[in-house]
Amino acid sequence: MAHIIDFEHGISAVDGEYDRPLQTSVHLIVEEGEGAIIDPCVNRSVPRILEALAEKGLGPDDVQWVILTHIHLDHAGGTGLLVSKLPNARVTVHPRGARHMIDPSRLVEGTVSIYGEEETRRIYGDILPVPAERIVETPHESTVRLGGRELLFLDSPGHARHHVVVRDGRTGHIFAGDTFGLSYRELDCDGRQYIMPTTSPVQWDPVAHHASVDMMLAKDPEAIYVTHYSQVRDVPRLGADLHRLIDAHRDVALAHKDAGPARHERLRQGVADIVFREADRYRWPFSRERVLEVLGWDIELNAQGLGFWLDSLQ
């Protein structure tokens, strides 16, 4: 049975099991017998999504929308396979990302440059294209409807230039993809959630990231859903933390911009030090080994992304 967390208002999170449990959530909205799937994760997530739909009493014909916050493959890699199973579903995507869902070859090449060919194949398998006639581009302030429920798309660069967040008109909640960071449930402590920005390759921009976070906070959502991992609340506190940590990542990058061949290792250690300072701040009852077990790969990706950002300044 797919691991499902049910929230109120027809919203659920399905564990996509991208690389480990409770790492990557696929969000499902059900309204008036219709379904929308947000960020379908990877090919092996597809059977879990179909199983979750069945548990909600929906068949493949009932899904109207597959919604992409952005086209990084841990969010969008399973889209082509999924829509081949959903005859009525259309795919929403930022205008900058639409062509890459129709022809994913460059998207795959970029992923291979980061992960390597063997690891890309292991994680993602064959990335199937989405037929062009099923693509709906969603620029800033465009909307779609799910039954009587309006979904509003807001341009949200910072993590990526092809990123949107989605405001749910029924609840005011926001589906933020990666722009509101990541927050793994394994690191919750006494009910207190933690946030960490994701600066992963290749388009991180701290100025744009701050602006996108402010845009979301201005909507005053009671809850935000991040892909890694699902619902966060206490949004004003987490937003303030996110601003502080975006600056901390920027400062680490600038401090090591002239480090030459040692730059990546220093960036990686600098990001790890940020995480350990947060662990001390929040008095996590976890060993450093446990923190690295949960966040180690994100630390590596953040360091890579900081390197790309530094290169873009030249």
For each residue, the residues with C-beta under 8 A, 3 or more apart:
1: 4 51 55
2: 14 15 48 49 51 52 55
3: 14 15 17 21 22 48
4: 1 12 13 14 15 52 55
5: 12 13 25 230 231
6: 11 12
7: 11 12 13 223 231
8: 11 171
9: 168 170 171 173
10: 29 30 31 170
11: 6 7 8 27 28 29 168 171 173 225
12: 4 5 6 7 27 28 30 52 56
13: 4 5 7 25 26 27 28 225 229 230 231
14: 2 3 4 25 26 27 28 45 48 49 52
15: 2 3 4 21 22 24 25 26 48
16: 23 24 25 26 40 41 42 45 48 49 78
17: 3 20 21 23 24 44 45 48
18: 23 24 41 42 45 74 123
19: 23 24 123 297
20: 17 23
21: 3 15 17
22: 3 15 184 185 186 229
23: 16 17 18 19 20 184 228 229
24: 15 16 17 18 19 41 45 74 75 227 228 229
25: 5 13 14 15 16 39 225 226 227 228 229 230
26: 13 14 15 16 37 38 39 40 41 45 48 49 52
27: 11 12 13 14 37 38 39 175 225 227 230
28: 11 12 13 14 35 36 37 38 49 52 53 56
29: 10 11 35 36 38 146 149 151 168
30: 10 12 33 34 35 56 58
31: 10 34 36 146 147 148 149 170
32: 146 147 148 149
33: 30 58 62 147
34: 30 31 62 63 64 146 147
35: 28 29 30 53 56 58 62 63 64 65 146
36: 28 29 31 63 64 65 66 67 146 151
37: 26 27 28 40 49 63 65 66 67 82 89
38: 26 27 28 29 67 68 69 166 175 225
39: 25 26 27 67 68 69 75 76 175 177 227
40: 16 26 37 45 46 49 66 75 76 78 79 82
41: 16 18 24 26 45 74 75 77 78
42: 16 18 45 73 74 77 78 123 124 125
43: 46 77 78 81 124 125 126 127
44: 17 47 48 78 125
45: 14 16 17 18 24 26 40 41 42 48 49 78
46: 40 43 49 50 78 81 82 85
47: 44 50 51
48: 2 3 14 15 16 17 26 44 45 51 52
49: 2 14 16 26 28 37 40 45 46 52 53 78 82
50: 46 47 53 54 60 85
51: 1 2 47 48 54 55
52: 2 4 12 14 26 28 48 49 55 56
53: 28 35 49 50 56 58 59 60 62 63
54: 50 51 57 58 59
55: 1 2 4 51 52
56: 12 28 30 35 52 53
57: 54
58: 30 33 35 53 54 62 63
59: 53 54 62
60: 50 53 63 85 86 87
61: 86 87 88
62: 33 34 35 53 58 59 88
63: 34 35 36 37 53 58 60 66 86 88 89
64: 34 35 36 88 89 90 146
65: 35 36 37 89 90 91 92 144 146 151
66: 36 37 40 63 79 82 83 86 89 90 91 92
67: 36 37 38 39 91 92 151 166 175
68: 38 39 71 75 76 79 91 92 93 94 97 101
69: 38 39 75 163 164 165 166 175 176 177 178 179 227
70: 75 76 94 97 159 160 162 163 164 177 178
71: 68 75 76 93 94 97 100 101 107 160 162
72: 75 76 160 178 200
73: 42 76 77 107 108 111 123 124 127
74: 18 24 41 42 77 227
75: 24 39 40 41 68 69 70 71 72 177 178 227
76: 39 40 68 70 71 72 73 79 93 97 101
77: 41 42 43 73 74 124 127
78: 16 40 41 42 43 44 45 46 49 81 82
79: 40 66 68 76 82 83 91 101 128 130
80: 83 84 101 104 127 128 129 130
81: 43 46 78 84 85 128
82: 37 40 46 49 66 78 79 85 86 89
83: 66 79 80 86 89 91 130 131 134
84: 80 81 128
85: 46 50 60 81 82
86: 60 61 63 66 82 83 89
87: 60 61
88: 61 62 63 64
89: 37 63 64 65 66 82 83 86 134
90: 64 65 66 134 135 136
91: 65 66 67 68 79 83 101 130 134 135 136
92: 65 66 67 68 136 137 138 144 153
93: 68 71 76 97 98 101 135 136 137 138 162
94: 68 70 71 97 98 137 138 139 155 162 163 164
95: 98 137 138 139
96: 161 162
97: 68 70 71 76 93 94 100 101 162
98: 93 94 95 101 102 135 137
99: 102 103
100: 71 97 103 104 106 107 162
101: 68 71 76 79 80 91 93 97 98 104 129 130 135
102: 98 99 129 130 131 132 135
103: 99 100 106 129
104: 80 100 101 107 108 127 128 129
105: 108 109
106: 100 103 109 110
107: 71 73 100 104 110 111 127
108: 73 104 105 111 112 120 124 127
109: 105 106 112 113
110: 106 107 113 114 202
111: 73 107 108 114 115 120 124
112: 108 109 115 116 117 120
113: 109 110
114: 110 111 201 301 304
115: 111 112 119 120 123
116: 112 119 120
117: 112 120 121
118: 121 122
119: 115 116 122 123
120: 108 111 112 115 116 117 123 124
121: 117 118 124 125
122: 118 119
123: 18 19 42 73 115 119 120
124: 42 43 73 77 108 111 120 121 127
125: 42 43 44 121
126: 43
127: 43 73 77 80 104 107 108 124
128: 79 80 81 84 104
129: 80 101 102 103 104
130: 79 80 83 91 101 102 134 135
131: 83 102 134 135
132: 102 135
133:
134: 83 89 90 91 130 131
135: 90 91 93 98 101 102 130 131 132
136: 90 91 92 93 144
137: 92 93 94 95 98 142
138: 92 93 94 95 142 144 153 164
139: 94 95 142 153 155
140: 153 154 155 164
141: 152 153 154
142: 137 138 139 152 153
143: 150 151 152 153
144: 65 92 136 138 150 151 153
145: 148 149 150 151
146: 29 31 32 34 35 36 64 65 149 151
147: 31 32 33 34
148: 31 32 145
149: 29 31 32 145 146 168 169 170
150: 143 144 145 169 170
151: 29 36 65 67 143 144 145 146 166 167 168 169
152: 141 142 143 166 167 169
153: 92 138 139 140 141 142 143 144 164 165 166
154: 140 141 164 165 166 167 215 216
155: 94 139 140 163 164
156: 159 163 164 165 176 177 179 212 215 216
157: 160 161 163 203 205 208 209 211 212
158: 163 179 204 205 206 208 209 210 211 212 213
159: 70 156 163 177 178 179 197 198 199 200 203 204 209
160: 70 71 72 157 163 178 203 204
161: 96 157 203 205
162: 70 71 93 94 96 97 100 203
163: 69 70 94 155 156 157 158 159 160 177 178 179 212
164: 69 70 94 138 140 153 154 155 156 177
165: 69 153 154 156 174 175 176 177 179 180 212 216
166: 38 67 69 151 152 153 154 174 175
167: 151 152 154 172 173 174 219 221
168: 9 11 29 149 151 171 172 173 174 175
169: 149 150 151 152 172
170: 9 10 31 149 150
171: 8 9 11 168 222 223
172: 167 168 169 219 220 221 222
173: 9 11 167 168 221 222 223 224 225
174: 165 166 167 168 180 216 219 221 223 224 225
175: 27 38 39 67 69 165 166 168 224 225
176: 69 156 165 179 180 216 224 225 226
177: 39 69 70 75 156 159 163 164 165 180 226 227
178: 69 70 72 75 159 160 163 181 182 198 200 226 227 228
179: 69 156 158 159 163 165 176 209 212 213 216
180: 165 174 176 177 195 213 216 224 226 232 238 239 242
181: 178 195 196 197 198 226 238 242 245
182: 178 195 196 198 226 227 228 229 298
183: 187 193 194 195 196 226 228 229 232 238
184: 22 23 187 194 228 229 294 295
185: 22 188 229 230
186: 22 294
187: 183 184 194 284 286 291 294 295
188: 185 191 192 193 194
189: 192 194 282 283 284 285
190:
191: 188
192: 188 189 234 282
193: 183 188 232 233 234 238
194: 183 184 187 188 189 241 278 282 284
195: 180 181 182 183 232 238 241 242 245
196: 181 182 183 245 275 278 295 298
197: 159 181 209 242 245 246 249 302
198: 159 178 181 182 228 298 301 302 305
199: 159 204 249 301 302 305 306 309
200: 72 159 178 204 298 301 302 304 305
201: 114 204 301 304 305 307 308
202: 110 305 308
203: 157 159 160 161 162 308
204: 158 159 160 199 200 201 209 305 306 308 309
205: 157 158 161 208 209 309
206: 158 209 210 246 247 249 250 309
207: 210 211
208: 157 158 205 211 212
209: 157 158 159 179 197 204 205 206 212 213 246
210: 158 206 207 213 214 243 246
211: 157 158 207 208 214 215
212: 156 157 158 163 165 179 208 209 215 216
213: 158 179 180 209 210 216 217 239 242 243 246
214: 210 211 217 218
215: 154 156 211 212 218 219
216: 154 156 165 174 176 179 180 212 213 219 221 224 239
217: 213 214 220 235 236 239
218: 214 215
219: 167 172 174 215 216
220: 172 217
221: 167 172 173 174 216 224 235
222: 171 172 173 233 235
223: 7 171 173 174 231 232 233 235
224: 173 174 175 176 180 216 221 231 232 235 238
225: 11 13 25 27 38 173 174 175 176 230 231 232
226: 25 176 177 178 180 181 182 183 229 230 232
227: 24 25 27 39 69 74 75 177 178 182
228: 23 24 25 178 182 183 184 198 298
229: 13 22 23 24 25 182 183 184 185 226
230: 5 13 25 27 185 225 226
231: 5 7 13 223 224 225
232: 180 183 193 195 223 224 225 226 235 238
233: 193 222 223
234: 192 193 237 238
235: 217 221 222 223 224 232 238 239
236: 217 239 240
237: 234 240 241
238: 180 181 183 193 195 224 232 234 235 241 242
239: 180 213 216 217 235 236 242 243
240: 236 237 243 244
241: 194 195 237 238 244 245
242: 180 181 195 197 213 238 239 245 246
243: 210 213 239 240 246 247
244: 240 241 247 248
245: 181 195 196 197 241 242 248 249 274 278
246: 197 206 209 210 213 242 243 249 250
247: 206 243 244 250 251
248: 244 245 251 252 274
249: 197 199 206 245 246 252 253 271 274 302 306
250: 206 246 247 253 254
251: 247 248 254 255
252: 248 249 255 256 267 270 271 273 274 306
253: 249 250 256 257 267 270 306 307 309 310
254: 250 251 257 310
255: 251 252 270
256: 252 253 259 262 263 266 267 270
257: 253 254 263 310 313
258:
259: 256 262 263 266
260: 263
261:
262: 256 259 265 266
263: 256 257 259 260 266 267 307 310
264: 267 268 303 304 307
265: 262 268 269
266: 256 259 262 263 269 270
267: 252 253 256 263 264 270 271 303 306 307
268: 264 265 271 272 299 300 303
269: 265 266 272 273
270: 252 253 255 256 266 267 273 274 303
271: 249 252 267 268 274 275 299 302 303 306
272: 268 269 275 276 292 299
273: 252 269 270 276 277
274: 245 248 249 252 270 271 277 278
275: 196 271 272 278 279 291 295 299
276: 272 273 279 280 288 291
277: 273 274 280 281
278: 194 196 245 274 275 281 282
279: 275 276 282 284 286 288 291
280: 276 277 283
281: 277 278
282: 189 192 194 278 279
283: 189 280
284: 187 189 194 279 291
285: 189
286: 187 279 290 291
287: 290 291
288: 276 279 291 292
289: 292 293
290: 286 287 293 294
291: 187 275 276 279 284 286 287 288 294 295
292: 272 288 289 295 296 299
293: 289 290 296
294: 184 186 187 290 291
295: 184 187 196 275 291 292 298 299
296: 292 293 299 300
297: 19 300 301
298: 182 196 198 200 228 295 301 302
299: 268 271 272 275 292 295 296 302 303
300: 268 296 297 303 304
301: 114 198 199 200 201 297 298 304 305
302: 197 198 199 200 249 271 298 299 305 306
303: 264 267 268 270 271 299 300 306 307
304: 114 200 201 264 300 301 307 308
305: 198 199 200 201 202 204 301 302 308 309
306: 199 204 249 252 253 267 271 302 303 309 310
307: 201 253 263 264 267 303 304 310 311
308: 201 202 203 204 304 305 311 312
309: 199 204 205 206 253 305 306 312 313
310: 253 254 257 263 306 307 313 314
311: 307 308 314
312: 308 309
313: 257 309 310
314: 310 311
